[in-house]
Amino acid sequence: MDESNNHPIVKQAGFIAGPLAFILLASLVSTDFISPGAGKVLAVAAWMIIWWISEAAPVPVTALLPLITFPFLGIMKMSEAAIPYANPIIFLFMGGFMIALALEKHRVHERIALNLVRITGTSGNGIILGFTIATGFISMWISNTATAMMMLPIAISVINLLRRTTTDAITIGERNFGIALMLVIAYAANIGGIATIIGTPPNVVFIGLLNQFGHEKISFGTWMLVGLPLSMVVMGLGYFVITRFIFPNHLPKISGADALIKNRLTDLGPMRKEEKLVLTILHSLPFYWIFQQPINLLLGNELLNDTNIGMAGGALMFVVPANFKQFRFLLVWKDTEKLSWGILILFGGGLCLAQGLSSAGIIQAVGSYIAQQSQSVNWLLFGLITASIFITELMSNVALVQIFIPVVFGIATNLGIDPILLGMPVTLGASMAFMFPVATPPNAIVFSSGHMKVKDMMKAGFVMNILSLIVIYLAAKLLIPLIL
C-alpha cells in the first residue's frame, strides 16, 4: 500500500503507542537475549514501524527519527547517521523524478499513451489491451499515481462514448468492459514500475540496501533483464484472465472510439520542439544504463554508473534550452515543487534504520533464527514472497521493503544463499497489491471513478495476487539465478 486513509482512532493510537514502545524498549537492561545497544535500536525501530503503519505522523517525518535519536542515544554519531540520507541510489531516484517532471510538463506521456491505444484497435478487448500496454510502459518511467491519473480521464471518455452510443440499458458486457478497463489501468500502473529500478520506490530501496550491506550491485540494465519480462508476463496474464474469464465483454468495434483518440491527439497538436528534446534525452538514458560496463571497459575507467547517468538526465532538463533567445528551458526549478521530496527522505530513513539494526547484530540474530527453523529453502522463498504480496495490501510497500529486506538478507547470509536471490523476489512482490482500493494510489484512483464495487476489485485482485505469486516464484527459481 502506498497511501492509506487510516481512521483517526488508528492514527491516535499509533501516535501514543510509538513513543511508549520506544521508552519501554530503550529502558531495557542487558539480558541474555538483548543488549542495551540492541534495545535502543529496537526502540527506534518499533517507534518508526508503529508510526509508519498507523501514519500517525507524515511518513517522511517518521523517516527522520534515526537522524534525531541515533546520535542522542549513542547508537552512532551524527556524521554516520547522516550518510544513508545521501546514498547514491537516492540521487538516482531524484534524477528519475526530474525526468518524469519533464514528461508530464510537456505532456509527452499523454501522446505516447494515445498513440499506443490507437494502434491496438477499438474493439472492447483491443481498447483494454491498448490501455494495459500504454499504462505499463509509462509507469516504467514516471510514478504509478501520475500514470493512473493521466489515463483515467481518457478511459472514462471511452466508457461514456460507449454509453452514448447505446440506447438500451447497460448490458453485462458493457458493465464488464468498464470494470476491466479501470482495473487494467490500476494494475498496469502498479506492475509497470517493477520493470526499471526507478519505476517504483521499493526497487530503489532494495538497491540502496544492497549497497548499504556491501552486497553485489545490480545495474540498471541487469534489473531490466529481470523486471521487464516479469512485468510483461504478469500484465499479459492479468489482461488475459480479466478479459476472458473474470470480466469478459465480447464487445465488437466501439463506434466513435477512433475519432475520440484522434481528437485527443489533435488537441495536443503537432509534436513540439520541447517534446522532441525530452524524448531524445529519455531515449538516450537506457542506452548508457544498459551499456555502461562496456563503455567503462572501453575507456578504461569507471566513469559511468547508474546514479550519474540518471542525474545527468535530470540535470539536462534544466540546461537544454527549449528557446535560447527567450532563455527558456525544458524545466525550471519551480517545477521541482511537484517533486516527491518526502520519498527521498523516506529512503534515507530506511537505510539509516537498517544500518543501525545491522550494527547492533539484530538482523543477523533474526536471520539466524529463521534460517534454523527453515526446513526447505523453496518453501521459505515461497512463504516470503506470499507474505510480501499480501502484507503490502495493508501497509506501505516502501516501509515493507525497508523493514523486511534487511531481515531477508540476514536469513540468506545464514543459509549461505546470495541475498539477491531471496531479496529481489520479495521486493517485486511488494508492488503486487491488487485487492483493495486503499492498497495503492492507482487502485484508489480508478475505484473513485464509480465504475466498480469493492467486491469487483477483490475478485480480480485475489486472482492477480495468486498469478503474481506464481510468476515471481518461478522467476526466482529460473530467471533471476540465470541473469544475476
N, C-alpha and C positions, 0 to 999 in steps of 0.2 A: 504494500500500500504506500503511495507517495504522499497523499494528503488525506486527512480524515476530518469528520465533523464530530469529534468526541463530545459527548454530553457534558455540560458544565460540572455535573457532580463528579464525573470521571476525572476531569481536569483538577477540580478542587481536592479530591482525594489524592491524586498524584502529586499535587503541589505540596501537600503536607507530608505524604509518605516518603518522598525523595529525600529531603533533609533528615527526616527521622532515621531512615535506613543508613544514611551517611554517618550520623552521630553514633548509632549503635555499632556499626562495623569498625569505625575509626577508633572506638574506645576499647576494642578487644585487646586483651593482653596476650602474650605469647602462649601458645598451647602446642600440643603435639601435632595439631592439624594445620595451624596457621600462625605465621609470624606477624609481629606488629606492622612491618613494612607491607606485607601482603594484605593485611587487614585494611590498611589505609587505601591501597589501590582498589580493593574490592568495594570500599565505601564510596569512592568516587564513581566507580563503575555502576554500582547499584543506583545511586542518585541519577546518573545520566540515563540509564535504561528505563527507570520509572518515569522520568520526565519525557523521554523520547516516546514511550508507548502512550502515555496519557496526554502528551502535548500540553502539559501544564505551563510550559514556557515555550517561546518560539524555538524550533528545533536548532537553528544556528546558535542561539544564545546558550542552549544546553551544551553545545559542542565547545563552548569557550571554558567550561568548568575545569578541564585539566590544566589549562593555561593559568587559571586562578589558584586552584587548590594544590597542584603538584608541588610548586615551589614552597607554598605555605606549610605543607605537611612534610617537607623534606624528602619527597619522593625523587625529585630531580630539580636541577637548577632552572631558572627562567630561560637561560640561553639554550638549554637542552630541550625544554618543553616547547619552545617556540619553533624548533627546527621542523617538526612534522607539518606545521601550518604553511611551510614554504616548500613542501615536497614537489619535485619536478612534475609529477603527474597532475598536480593542481593547476599548474600553468598550462599543461597540455589541454585540460578541460576549459580553461579560460580562453585559450585560442579558439577552441571549438565553439564556445559561446559567441565570440566576436564574429566568426564566420556565419553562424546561424542568424545573428542580428542583421547582417548584410543581406542574406537570403530573404528574410522577412520584410525588411525595409523596402527592398526593390521588387518584392512580390515574385521573385524567381521561382520559389517553391510552388506558388499557385499556377504558374504557367506550365511547369513540369507536370503537376497533377492533372490538369485539364487535358493536356496532350496524351498522357498515358490512358486516361479514361476514354478518350475518343478512339484510341487505337483498338481497344478490346471489344468494341461493339456496343449496341444499345438494346440487346435482349436483357431480360431480368438478370440472368447469371453473368452475362457479359459485363454489365454495369458493375455488378458486385465484384467481379474479378478485377476490373479496372481500378476501383477504389481500393481494393486489397493491395495491389501492386504499388499504386501511387502512394498510399499512406505508409506502407512498409519501407519504400525507398526513401521517402523524405525523412522518416523517423530515424534513419541511419545517421543523419547529419544534424537535425535540429531536435528540440525537445519533443517528447511524445505529446505533451499538453498542447504546444503550439500547433503541432501537426493535426491533432484531432479537432482543435478549434477552427482551423482553416478548412478542413474537409467537411465539417458538419453542415454549414450553410449550403454548400454545393449539393450534398446528399439530400438535404431537406427540399431543395428546389426540384430535384428529380422525383422525389416521392410526391410532392404537391402536383407536379406535372402529370404523374400517373393518375392521381385522384381527379384532376380536372378533366382528363380525357375519358373518365369512366362515369357514366350517368347512373349506373345501378349502385346498389350497396357494395361496400368493400368486400371483396372475396377473400377467402383464406389465403390464396396465392399472393394477393396484393398486400395483405397484412404481413405475411411471412417475408415478402420482399423488403418491406420497411424495417422489420426487425433484423433481418440478416444484414442489410446494408449498414445499419447502425452498429451492429456487433463487429463486423469486419473492420470498421474504422477504428474502434477501440482496441480490438485485438491486434491488428496490424501495427498500430502505433506502439503498443507495448512490445511486440515481437521484433519489429524492425530495429529497435535500439540495441539488440544483442549482436547485431552484425558487425559493429565497429566499436572500438574502445571508447570513443567519445559519444556513442549513441545513447547511452543511458548511464546515470551516476553509479550504479552498482559495479559496472565494469571498471570504472576509474578507481573506485575504492579498492577493488581486488588487486589491480595492478600496483596501486600505491602500497598495499600491504605486502605484496611480493617484494617490492623494493625495500620496504621497512625491515623485513625479516631476512634480507640478504639472499633471497632465492633467485633463481634464474629469471631474467626478464622475458616478457613476451612483447615482440614488436607489433606495431600497428598492422602490418601485412600478415603476420602469422596469426594474429587474432582473427582477421577476416577470413582466413582459410578455414577456420572452425566456425566462427559466428555466422558468416554469410550463408553457407549451405544449410546450417542448422535452422536459421530463421526462415529460409525459403521452404524447407521441408515442413516446419510447424505451420507456417502460413498456408502452404498448399494443402496440407491435410485439413486444417481448420476450414478453409474455403470449401473443400470438397464435402466434408461432413455436415457443415452448416447448410449448404445449398442443396444437398442431395437427401439428407436424412432428417435433420433437426427442423429446419425451416425451409422446405422446398417451395418454390414459387411457380415454376412452369410457365413463366410469362414470355411471350414472343417479343419481337422488337417493340420497344416503347415509343409511340408516336411523339415526335417533338423533342426527344432527348438529344438528338444530333444538333438541332437548332439551338437548344439551350446551351450546350457546351460551346458551340461556335460563337454565340452571343457573348458568353463569358470571356472567350479569347479575344473577341472584338473589343470588348470593354478594356482589356489590358493594352490593346493597340500593338503596333509592331514592336519587336524586341528593341529596347533602348540600349544605348551605349553602356549605361550603368549595369544592366543585366548581363551583357556580354562580358564585361570586366569581372563581375562577381563569379560568373560561370567559369571563366578562364582560370581564376585563382583556385576555385573549388576543384576543378578537374586536374590541376597540376599537383595538388597535395597528395592524393592517393599514389601517384607515381613515385614521389620521393619517399613516402611512408613505406611502400612496398619494396622499393629497390634501394633503400638507404644502405644496406650492408654491402651490396656490390659496388655502390658509388664510393663508400668509405674505403673498401679494399683497393679500388682503382686509384684513389687519391692518396692512399697510404696514411690515412688519418681518420680519427673518429670525429669527423666534422658534423655529421648529421645524426640526429636522434629524434624520436617521436615528439619530444617536447619543443625543441627549437624549430622543427618543421611546422608544428601546429601554431606556435606563437608567431612565426613569420607570416603564416597565412592570415592570422588575426590582425597583425600589425599592418599588413599591406592594405587592408580595408580602410585604414586611416590615412595612408600616404599615397595611394594610387588616385590620381585626380579624375573625377568624372567630367570636370570642366576646369581646365587650368587657368583660363582667362578670368573666370569668376572665383578661382581658388576654392573650388567645391570638390569634396572628396566623397568616396563611397560611404564612409561613416564619419560622424563627428563624435566627440567624447560624450556629448549629451545623450547620444543613443545608448550608451552603456548604463543609463539609469534603468533600462529594462533588463540588464544582465543579472542573472541569479547569483549575486554575490554570496548569499547565505549558504548556497550549496558548497561553495569553495571553503567556507569556514567549517561547514559540517565535515568535509573530507579531512581537514586538518585535525579537528577534534577527535575523530575516529582513529586516525593514525597515531595521535598522541596517546590516547587511551590504550591502544594495542601495544604501544611501546612500553607503557607502564605495567601492563599485565604481564608482558614477556619478561621484563627486567625483574619483576617480583617472583617469577617462577610459576605463576598461576596457570598460564596457558599450557606449559609443559606438564604440570601436575594433572590438569583436567584431561589433556590429551592422552597421557599415560593411563589414566583410569579407564577411559572409554576404550582405548586400544586393548587393554587387558580383558575387558568384558566382551569384546567383539569376537564372535565365533567364525565369522566369514567376512572377508573384505567386500565381496559382492553385495551381501545383504546390508553391510554398513553403508556402502555407497548408495544403494537404493533408498535406504532409510534417510540418509542425509538430504538427498535430492527431494524426496517426498516431503520432509519437514520444511525445507526451504520453500517449496511451491505453495504449501497450504498455510504456513505461518505468514507468508507475505500477503495473504488475503486480509490479515488483521493488523499488520504493523508496517511501518515504512521499510521499503526494500533496501534503502541505503543503510538505515540503522541495523537491519537484519544482517547485512553483509559485514558491517563493521563489528558487530558483536560475535557473529557466528564463525567467520572465516579464520580469525586467529586461533580459535579452538580447533577448527578443522586442520589447520597447519600443524598444531600440536599432535593431533591424532596421527596424521600422515608421518610425521617425524618418528613417532614411537613405533609405527608399523613398518618403517623403512620404505615408505612409498613417496614418490615425487609429490610434493604438496599441490602442484598444479593439477594433477590427475584427480584429486578429491575436491580442491578448491574451486576450480573453474566450473564444473557441473553445478555445484551448489550456488555459485554466483549467477549462472544462467537461469537456474530455477527461480531465483528471487525476482526475476522480471515477468514470470508467468502467472500473473494474478488476473483471473478472468471471471470469477464467480459473482462478485458483489460490486454494486455501483461505487462504494467507498474505497474499493481496493486500489484503484489508480485514478488520477485525474481524467484520462481518456474515458474510462468506464463511467465516471460521473457525468462527463460532458455529454456523451451520447444518451445516457439514461434521462438526462434533463430534457431531451427533445420530446419526450412523451410518446414515443413510438414503440415502447416496450414496457413490460412489467418486470418486477424483480425476479419473478419465477422464470421468465424467459432467459434472463442473463444467467441465472443459477443453473438452468438446464444445460445451456450451451457451454457455460463456463466450467462446469464439472467435467464434461467430456473433454474440453480443451486442456484442463489440468492433467487428466489422465494421458492424453495424447502427448503433451509436452514432457511428462514424466518418462514415458517410454522412449521418446526420441532422444532426450538428454541422456538417459541411462545408456542407450545404445551408442550414442556419440562418445560417452565417457569410456566405453569399453573398446570401441573400434576406431573412431576418428581422432580423438584427442591424443591418444598414445602414438598414433601414426604420424601426426603432424608436429607434436611438441616433444 
